[in-house]
Amino acid sequence: FKEIKGFKLYKEQPFISYVPANMVDEDGTENVLLQGVIDLLAVDGDRAYIIDYKHSGASKKTLIERYQKQLDLYAYAVERVLKLKVEKRVIVNISRLETVEL
């Protein structure tokens, strides 16, 4: 969290965005409407960090396998809608007191 000192923080930030269907395991080339809530969006100028909290006993590798797509979608939406460059995507595993950077 030292890295985001001075950033503007948006907790439980909802979003709605169109994303390519193939990003959400759908067939076709059309866009689909995606809606979600980013646990913590940290913004500094034109750059952003996405921080997602999990409560899991799973390993870092398993968390990456389970949530990589979710955080990729969040980053896509932030970059498309807010016109920010997502520099970091991080999972904070509360249960194991560790972070996983994607």
KATAVEN-V774746 format. One line per field, one symbol per residue. phi: phi as a letter, one per 20 degrees, with the letter a starting at -180 (. if undefined). psi: psi as a letter, one per 20 degrees, with the letter a starting at -180 (. if undefined). burial: b if it has 24 or more other ideal C-beta (glycine too) atoms within 12 Angstrom, else e. A space follows every 50 residues. Layout:
phi: ???
psi: ???
burial: ???
This chain:
phi: .ffdfnfedcelefbcbecfgffdmdeodfecedcacegbddccmdcbcd cceccbeffgffffffdgfgfffgfgffffeeldefebccddeffdlbdc ee
psi: ihhjpiqppoploqqpqpqphiikkqqrirqqppqappgpoppodjqqpp pppqnqjqrggggghhjggghggggggghggikqoohqpppoohgjlrqo p.
burial: eeeeeeeeeeeebebebebeeebbeeeeeeeeebebebbbbbbeeebbbb bbbbeeeeeeeebbeebeebbbbbbbbbbebbebebebbbbbbeeeeebb eb
